Amino acid sequence: MNKGRLEAFSDGVLAIIITIMVLDLRPPHSGELAALKPIIPNFVSYALSFTYVGIYWSNHHHLFQAVKGVNGKILLANLHLLFWLSMTPFATAWLGQAGLTTWPVAL
């Protein structure tokens, strides 16, 4: 496999992760600005998670600039990374709902 296919797959997975995170943001039913106040924790959690995933995407891109070829070990390592990053929407939703409690923050 060439590195371009692995980069494209990883980019797709990261795009889906961000899409799932943003789908958890529900708009308020009211058109008033004050209606946004209850969803501030969810938005902050989303913004932090988006930044986290974005940093991983950027680092992944820079790392693959140095890669000349892909073997089985690299594929497995990349899948391992993508698996744990795919848990980000869950952690984001939990943090947004539970607030700054110990386990959601740790996750």
ChimeraX attribute file (.defattr): number of C-alpha atoms within 10 A of each C-alpha:
attribute: neighborCount
match mode: 1-to-1
recipient: residues
	/A:1	10
	/A:2	11
	/A:3	17
	/A:4	12
	/A:5	11
	/A:6	17
	/A:7	16
	/A:8	11
	/A:9	13
	/A:10	19
	/A:11	16
	/A:12	11
	/A:13	16
	/A:14	19
	/A:15	15
	/A:16	14
	/A:17	21
	/A:18	18
	/A:19	13
	/A:20	15
	/A:21	22
	/A:22	18
	/A:23	9
	/A:24	16
	/A:25	16
	/A:26	10
	/A:27	10
	/A:28	14
	/A:29	8
	/A:30	9
	/A:31	9
	/A:32	8
	/A:33	8
	/A:34	9
	/A:35	13
	/A:36	14
	/A:37	10
	/A:38	10
	/A:39	16
	/A:40	13
	/A:41	17
	/A:42	23
	/A:43	20
	/A:44	14
	/A:45	25
	/A:46	24
	/A:47	15
	/A:48	13
	/A:49	21
	/A:50	20
	/A:51	12
	/A:52	13
	/A:53	19
	/A:54	15
	/A:55	12
	/A:56	16
	/A:57	17
	/A:58	10
	/A:59	12
	/A:60	16
	/A:61	14
	/A:62	11
	/A:63	10
	/A:64	15
	/A:65	10
	/A:66	8
	/A:67	11
	/A:68	8
	/A:69	11
	/A:70	15
	/A:71	10
	/A:72	9
	/A:73	9
	/A:74	14
	/A:75	14
	/A:76	11
	/A:77	11
	/A:78	15
	/A:79	14
	/A:80	12
	/A:81	14
	/A:82	18
	/A:83	12
	/A:84	9
	/A:85	19
	/A:86	18
	/A:87	12
	/A:88	21
	/A:89	23
	/A:90	17
	/A:91	21
	/A:92	25
	/A:93	22
	/A:94	19
	/A:95	23
	/A:96	22
	/A:97	14
	/A:98	14
	/A:99	15
	/A:100	14
	/A:101	10
	/A:102	10
	/A:103	12
	/A:104	17
	/A:105	15
	/A:106	9
	/A:107	12
